[in-house]
Amino acid sequence: MTRIAISDGRIEVDAETVAQGLHIDAEALREGMREGTITSRFERGEGEDKGRLRVTFFSPRRRLRITADQAGNVLSCSAVDYTKRPPL
């Protein structure tokens, strides 16, 4: 993924990309968003980050964060797994 769509103050990210980042399939993503178990947050940068956008998707097990410039060019993409790992 190299771009996200920005139009009239709305952000659009490809569902397949989000699903892949959350380690689920696209249908599970749609279902989770309908049920409210998968949510998102949109933020505009201020100060040093002015001109940047951040979209974060939250599932019960994982978080996906995408940072882009005002044109929608993805600058970074990261994910964190909330699942507990067994002790070593």
Secondary structure, DSSP 8 states (H G I E B T S, - for coil): --B-EEETTEEE--HHHHHHHTTS-HHHHHHHHHHTSSEEEEEE--GGGTTEEEEEEE-SSEEEEEEEETT-BEEEEEEEE-S-----
